[in-house]
């Protein structure tokens, strides 16, 4: 029993560290985050951080895992619940934009801004996330017998990443979903 409690606390502390990191990424005047600054924010030593994560790169991997799990869990539900392929693609894109809007710190990870100067594998993994999301869109559009599913899926991902960049560059003022309602028809054309 004591072991379970310490493992649970360990998991809770890991989550606390990741939440603090995400909050630091939300700061409108974003600067490179150091483990010293993260430790100070949590009022712990840097050594305490390294008891839960082997490196700062591993902390970013934890954020990327959160992004992947959150987005693809909902994506799977959308593709299971929505039978129309174009409807799936529309809902998938809107879901990605909504996720970004609700998680501004994650946007800096998604667009790679927070990964500059970090281990290259982190950016590769984020690129794979967008490749996988594009493949999901392409499959939905193929199901809709869209003759140009690949090009349309690519355009939708480019639209989404543009919205995410604009959101981050505006200091999280220009919401990704702000104009999607009126712009979605151009993506469906």
LOTI-881656 format. One record per residue: residue in three letters; x, y, z of N, C-alpha, C, O in turn. Coordinates in steps of 0.2 Angstrom, whole numbers, padded with zeros to 4 digits, always signed. Layout:
AlaXYZXYZXYZXYZ;...
This chain:
Unk+0004-0006+0000+0000+0000+0000+0004+0006+0000+0003+0011-0004;Unk+0009+0007+0004+0013+0013+0004+0017+0014-0003+0017+0020-0005;Unk+0018+0009-0006+0021+0009-0013+0016+0013-0018+0018+0017-0022;Unk+0010+0010-0018+0005+0013-0022+0004+0021-0021+0004+0025-0025;Unk+0004+0023-0014+0004+0030-0013+0009+0034-0015+0008+0039-0018;Unk+0016+0031-0015+0021+0035-0017+0021+0035-0025+0023+0041-0028;Unk+0019+0030-0028+0018+0030-0036+0013+0035-0038+0014+0039-0043;Unk+0008+0035-0034+0002+0040-0036+0005+0047-0035+0004+0052-0039;Unk+0008+0049-0029+0011+0055-0028+0016+0057-0034+0016+0063-0036;Unk+0020+0052-0036+0025+0053-0041+0021+0055-0047+0023+0060-0051;Unk+0016+0052-0049+0012+0054-0055+0009+0060-0054+0009+0064-0059;Unk+0007+0062-0048+0004+0069-0047+0009+0074-0048+0007+0080-0051;Unk+0015+0073-0045+0020+0078-0046+0022+0079-0053+0024+0085-0055;Unk+0023+0074-0057+0024+0074-0064+0019+0078-0068+0021+0083-0072;Unk+0013+0077-0066+0007+0081-0069+0008+0089-0067+0007+0093-0071;Unk+0010+0090-0061+0010+0096-0058+0016+0100-0062+0015+0106-0064;Unk+0022+0097-0063+0027+0099-0067+0025+0101-0074+0027+0106-0077;Unk+0021+0096-0077+0019+0098-0084+0014+0104-0085+0015+0108-0089;Unk+0010+0104-0080+0005+0110-0080+0009+0116-0079+0007+0121-0082;Unk+0014+0116-0074+0018+0123-0073+0021+0124-0080+0022+0130-0081;Unk+0024+0119-0083+0028+0121-0089+0023+0124-0094+0025+0128-0098;Unk+0017+0121-0095+0012+0123-0100+0010+0130-0098+0009+0134-0103;Unk+0009+0132-0092+0007+0139-0090+0013+0144-0091+0011+0149-0093;Unk+0019+0141-0090+0024+0146-0092+0025+0147-0100+0026+0153-0102;Unk+0023+0142-0104+0023+0143-0111+0017+0148-0113+0017+0151-0119;Unk+0012+0149-0109+0006+0153-0110+0008+0161-0109+0004+0165-0112;Unk+0013+0162-0106+0015+0169-0105+0016+0173-0111+0019+0171-0116;Unk+0012+0179-0112+0012+0183-0118+0019+0185-0120+0021+0186-0126;Unk+0024+0186-0115+0031+0188-0116+0035+0182-0115+0039+0181-0111;Unk+0034+0177-0120+0037+0171-0119+0045+0171-0120+0047+0174-0125;Unk+0048+0168-0116+0056+0167-0116+0057+0160-0115+0053+0156-0113;Unk+0063+0158-0117+0066+0151-0117+0065+0149-0109+0067+0153-0105;Unk+0062+0143-0108+0061+0141-0102+0067+0137-0099+0069+0132-0103;Unk+0069+0138-0094+0075+0134-0091+0072+0130-0085+0067+0131-0082;Unk+0076+0125-0084+0073+0121-0078+0074+0124-0071+0070+0123-0067;Unk+0079+0129-0071+0079+0133-0065+0073+0138-0064+0070+0138-0058;Unk+0070+0141-0069+0064+0145-0069+0058+0140-0067+0054+0142-0063;Unk+0058+0134-0070+0052+0130-0069+0053+0128-0062+0047+0127-0058;Unk+0059+0126-0059+0059+0124-0052+0057+0129-0047+0054+0128-0042;Unk+0059+0136-0049+0057+0141-0045+0050+0142-0045+0047+0144-0039;Unk+0047+0141-0050+0039+0142-0051+0036+0137-0046+0031+0139-0043;Unk+0039+0131-0046+0036+0126-0042+0038+0126-0035+0036+0122-0031;Unk+0043+0130-0033+0046+0131-0027+0049+0124-0025+0049+0122-0019;Unk+0053+0121-0030+0057+0115-0028+0064+0116-0031+0065+0121-0035;Unk+0068+0111-0030+0075+0112-0033+0075+0109-0040+0070+0105-0042;Unk+0080+0110-0044+0080+0107-0050+0081+0100-0050+0079+0096-0054;Unk+0085+0098-0044+0086+0090-0043+0079+0087-0042+0078+0081-0045;Unk+0074+0090-0039+0067+0088-0038+0064+0086-0045+0060+0081-0046;Unk+0065+0091-0050+0062+0090-0057+0065+0084-0060+0062+0080-0063;Unk+0072+0083-0059+0075+0077-0062+0074+0071-0059+0076+0065-0061;Unk+0071+0071-0053+0068+0064-0050+0062+0062-0054+0061+0056-0054;Unk+0059+0066-0057+0053+0065-0061+0054+0064-0068+0050+0060-0072;Unk+0058+0068-0071+0060+0068-0078+0067+0068-0079+0071+0071-0075;Unk+0070+0064-0083+0077+0063-0084+0080+0069-0088+0086+0070-0087;Unk+0076+0073-0091+0078+0079-0095+0073+0084-0096+0067+0082-0096;Unk+0074+0090-0098+0069+0095-0100+0066+0092-0107+0060+0093-0108;Unk+0070+0089-0111+0067+0086-0117+0061+0081-0115+0056+0080-0118;Unk+0062+0077-0110+0057+0072-0108+0051+0076-0105+0045+0073-0106;Unk+0052+0082-0102+0046+0086-0100+0042+0088-0106+0036+0088-0106;Unk+0045+0090-0111+0042+0092-0118+0038+0086-0121+0033+0087-0124;Unk+0042+0080-0120+0038+0074-0123+0032+0073-0119+0027+0070-0122;Unk+0032+0074-0113+0026+0073-0109+0020+0078-0111+0014+0076-0112;Unk+0022+0084-0113+0017+0089-0116+0015+0086-0123+0009+0087-0125;Unk+0019+0084-0127+0017+0081-0134+0013+0075-0133+0008+0074-0137;Unk+0014+0071-0128+0010+0065-0127+0003+0067-0125-0002+0065-0127;Unk+0002+0073-0121-0004+0075-0119-0008+0078-0125-0014+0076-0126;Unk-0004+0081-0130-0007+0084-0136-0010+0078-0140-0016+0078-0142;Unk-0006+0073-0141-0007+0067-0145-0013+0064-0142-0018+0062-0146;Unk-0013+0062-0136-0019+0058-0133-0025+0062-0133-0030+0059-0135;Unk-0025+0069-0132-0031+0073-0131-0034+0073-0138-0040+0072-0139;Unk-0030+0075-0143-0033+0076-0150-0035+0069-0153-0040+0069-0156;Unk-0031+0064-0153-0033+0058-0156-0038+0054-0153-0042+0050-0156;Unk-0039+0055-0146-0045+0052-0143-0051+0055-0146-0056+0051-0147;Unk-0051+0061-0146-0058+0065-0149-0058+0063-0156-0064+0062-0158;Unk-0053+0063-0160-0053+0062-0167-0056+0055-0168-0060+0054-0173;Unk-0054+0050-0164-0057+0043-0165-0065+0043-0164-0068+0040-0167;Unk-0067+0047-0159-0074+0048-0157-0078+0051-0163-0083+0049-0165;Unk-0075+0056-0166-0078+0060-0171-0079+0055-0177-0084+0055-0180;Unk-0073+0052-0179-0074+0047-0185-0079+0041-0184-0082+0039-0188;Unk-0079+0039-0177-0084+0034-0176-0091+0036-0176-0096+0033-0178;Unk-0092+0043-0174-0099+0045-0173-0102+0049-0179-0108+0049-0180;Unk-0098+0051-0183-0100+0055-0189-0099+0051-0195-0093+0049-0197;Unk-0104+0049-0199-0104+0045-0205-0102+0049-0211-0099+0045-0216;Unk-0103+0055-0212-0101+0059-0218-0094+0061-0217-0092+0064-0213;Unk-0090+0059-0222-0083+0060-0222-0081+0068-0222-0077+0070-0219;Unk-0085+0072-0226-0084+0079-0226-0086+0082-0219-0082+0086-0217;Unk-0091+0079-0216-0093+0082-0210-0088+0080-0204-0086+0084-0200;Unk-0085+0074-0205-0079+0072-0201-0073+0076-0201-0071+0079-0196;Unk-0071+0078-0208-0066+0082-0209-0067+0089-0205-0062+0092-0202;Unk-0073+0092-0207-0074+0098-0204-0074+0098-0196-0071+0103-0193;Unk-0077+0093-0193-0077+0093-0186-0070+0091-0183-0068+0094-0178;Unk-0066+0087-0187-0059+0086-0185-0055+0093-0184-0052+0094-0180;Unk-0056+0097-0190-0052+0103-0190-0054+0108-0184-0050+0111-0181;Unk-0061+0108-0184-0064+0113-0178-0061+0110-0171-0060+0114-0167;Unk-0061+0104-0170-0059+0101-0164-0052+0103-0163-0050+0105-0157;Unk-0047+0103-0168-0040+0104-0167-0039+0112-0165-0036+0113-0161;Unk-0043+0116-0169-0043+0123-0167-0046+0125-0160-0043+0129-0157;Unk-0051+0121-0158-0054+0122-0151-0049+0120-0146-0048+0123-0141;Unk-0046+0114-0147-0040+0111-0143-0035+0117-0142-0033+0118-0136;Unk-0033+0119-0147-0027+0124-0147-0030+0131-0143-0026+0133-0139;Unk-0036+0133-0144-0038+0139-0141-0039+0138-0133-0037+0142-0129;Unk-0041+0131-0131-0041+0130-0124-0034+0128-0121-0034+0128-0114;Unk-0029+0127-0125-0023+0125-0122-0017+0130-0125-0013+0127-0129;Unk-0017+0136-0124-0012+0141-0127-0005+0139-0126-0001+0140-0131;Unk-0003+0136-0121+0004+0134-0119+0006+0129-0124+0011+0128-0126;Unk+0001+0124-0126+0002+0119-0130+0003+0121-0137+0007+0118-0141;Unk+0000+0127-0139+0001+0129-0146+0008+0131-0147+0011+0129-0153;Unk+0012+0133-0142+0019+0135-0143+0023+0128-0144+0028+0129-0148;Unk+0021+0123-0142+0024+0117-0143+0022+0114-0150+0026+0112-0154;Unk+0016+0115-0151+0013+0112-0158+0016+0116-0164+0018+0112-0169;Unk+0017+0122-0163+0020+0126-0169+0028+0125-0169+0031+0128-0173;Unk+0031+0122-0164+0038+0121-0163+0042+0127-0160+0048+0127-0159;Unk+0038+0132-0158+0042+0138-0155+0045+0136-0149+0051+0139-0147;Unk+0042+0133-0145+0045+0131-0138+0050+0125-0139+0054+0124-0134;Unk+0051+0122-0145+0055+0117-0146+0062+0119-0149+0067+0115-0150;Unk+0062+0126-0150+0069+0128-0153+0074+0128-0148+0073+0130-0142;Unk+0080+0125-0150+0085+0124-0146+0085+0117-0142+0089+0116-0138;Unk+0079+0114-0142+0078+0108-0138+0080+0102-0143+0083+0103-0149;Unk+0080+0096-0141+0082+0090-0145+0078+0090-0151+0072+0090-0151;Unk+0081+0088-0157+0078+0088-0163+0072+0083-0163+0067+0084-0167;Unk+0072+0078-0160+0067+0072-0160+0060+0075-0158+0055+0073-0160;Unk+0060+0081-0154+0054+0084-0152+0050+0087-0158+0044+0086-0158;Unk+0054+0090-0162+0051+0093-0168+0049+0088-0172+0044+0089-0176;Unk+0053+0083-0173+0051+0077-0178+0044+0074-0175+0040+0073-0179;Unk+0044+0073-0169+0038+0070-0166+0032+0075-0167+0026+0073-0169;Unk+0032+0082-0166+0027+0086-0168+0025+0086-0175+0019+0086-0177;Unk+0030+0085-0180+0029+0085-0187+0025+0078-0188+0020+0078-0192;Unk+0027+0073-0185+0023+0067-0186+0016+0067-0183+0011+0064-0186;Unk+0015+0071-0178+0008+0073-0176+0004+0076-0181-0002+0073-0183;Unk+0006+0081-0185+0003+0084-0190+0002+0080-0196-0003+0080-0199;Unk+0007+0075-0197+0006+0071-0203+0001+0066-0201-0003+0064-0206;Unk+0000+0063-0195-0005+0059-0193-0012+0062-0194-0017+0059-0196;Unk-0012+0068-0191-0019+0072-0192-0021+0073-0199-0027+0072-0201;Unk-0016+0075-0203-0017+0075-0210-0020+0069-0213-0025+0069-0217;Unk-0017+0063-0211-0019+0057-0214-0026+0055-0212-0030+0052-0215;Unk-0028+0057-0206-0034+0056-0203-0039+0060-0207-0045+0058-0209;Unk-0038+0066-0209-0042+0071-0213-0043+0067-0220-0048+0067-0223;Unk-0037+0065-0223-0037+0062-0229-0042+0056-0230-0045+0055-0234;Unk-0041+0052-0224-0046+0046-0224-0053+0048-0224-0057+0045-0227;Unk-0055+0053-0220-0061+0055-0220-0064+0058-0226-0069+0056-0228;Unk-0060+0062-0230-0061+0065-0236-0062+0059-0242-0066+0060-0246;Unk-0058+0054-0241-0058+0048-0246-0065+0045-0245-0068+0043-0250;Unk-0067+0044-0238-0073+0041-0237-0079+0045-0240-0084+0042-0241;Unk-0078+0051-0241-0083+0056-0244-0082+0056-0252-0085+0060-0255;Unk-0078+0051-0254-0077+0051-0261-0075+0057-0264-0077+0059-0270;Unk-0070+0061-0261-0067+0067-0263-0062+0065-0268-0057+0062-0265;Unk-0062+0067-0274-0057+0065-0279-0050+0068-0277-0045+0066-0280;Unk-0050+0074-0273-0044+0077-0271-0043+0077-0264-0041+0082-0261;Unk-0044+0071-0261-0043+0071-0253-0037+0073-0251-0036+0077-0246;Unk-0031+0071-0254-0024+0073-0252-0023+0080-0252-0021+0083-0247;Unk-0025+0083-0257-0024+0091-0258-0028+0094-0253-0026+0099-0250;Unk-0034+0092-0252-0039+0096-0247-0037+0095-0240-0037+0100-0236;Unk-0035+0089-0238-0032+0087-0232-0026+0092-0230-0025+0094-0225;Unk-0021+0092-0235-0015+0096-0234-0017+0104-0233-0014+0107-0229;Unk-0022+0106-0237-0024+0113-0236-0027+0114-0229-0026+0120-0226;Unk-0031+0109-0227-0034+0110-0220-0029+0110-0215-0030+0114-0210;Unk-0024+0106-0215-0018+0106-0210-0015+0113-0211-0013+0116-0206;Unk-0013+0115-0217-0010+0122-0217-0014+0127-0215-0011+0132-0211;Unk-0020+0127-0216-0025+0132-0213-0024+0132-0205-0024+0137-0202;Unk-0025+0126-0202-0024+0125-0195-0018+0128-0192-0018+0131-0187;Unk-0012+0126-0195-0006+0128-0193-0005+0136-0193-0002+0139-0189;Unk-0008+0138-0199-0008+0146-0199-0012+0149-0194-0010+0154-0191;Unk-0018+0146-0192-0022+0149-0186-0018+0148-0180-0018+0153-0176;Unk-0014+0143-0179-0010+0142-0173-0005+0147-0172-0004+0150-0167;Unk-0001+0148-0178+0004+0153-0178+0001+0160-0176+0004+0164-0172;Unk-0004+0162-0179-0007+0168-0178-0009+0169-0171-0009+0174-0168;Unk-0012+0164-0168-0014+0164-0161-0008+0165-0157-0009+0169-0152;Unk-0003+0162-0158+0003+0163-0153+0006+0170-0155+0008+0173-0150;Unk+0007+0172-0161+0010+0178-0162+0006+0184-0160+0008+0189-0159;Unk-0001+0183-0159-0005+0188-0156-0005+0188-0149-0009+0192-0146;Unk-0001+0184-0146-0001+0184-0138-0007+0181-0136-0010+0182-0130;Unk-0010+0176-0140-0016+0172-0138-0022+0176-0138-0027+0175-0135;Unk-0022+0182-0142-0028+0186-0143-0033+0184-0149-0039+0184-0148;Unk-0030+0182-0154-0033+0181-0160-0035+0173-0160-0031+0169-0162;Unk-0041+0172-0158-0043+0165-0156-0043+0161-0163-0045+0163-0168;Unk-0041+0154-0163-0041+0150-0169-0048+0149-0172-0048+0148-0178;Unk-0053+0149-0167-0059+0147-0170-0063+0153-0172-0069+0153-0174;Unk-0060+0159-0171-0064+0166-0172-0067+0166-0178-0073+0168-0179;Unk-0064+0165-0184-0067+0166-0190-0068+0159-0194-0070+0159-0200;Unk-0067+0154-0190-0068+0147-0194-0075+0146-0196-0076+0143-0202;Unk-0080+0148-0193-0087+0148-0195-0088+0150-0202-0092+0147-0206;Unk-0085+0156-0203-0086+0159-0210-0081+0157-0215-0082+0157-0221;Unk-0075+0154-0213-0070+0152-0217-0070+0145-0219-0067+0143-0224;Unk-0074+0141-0216-0074+0134-0217-0077+0132-0224-0075+0127-0227;Unk-0081+0137-0227-0084+0135-0233-0078+0136-0239-0079+0132-0244;Unk-0073+0139-0238-0068+0140-0242-0064+0133-0242-0061+0131-0248;Unk-0063+0130-0237-0060+0124-0236-0064+0118-0239-0061+0113-0241;Unk-0070+0119-0239-0074+0114-0242-0076+0114-0249-0079+0110-0252;Unk-0074+0120-0252-0075+0121-0259-0072+0116-0264-0073+0116-0270;
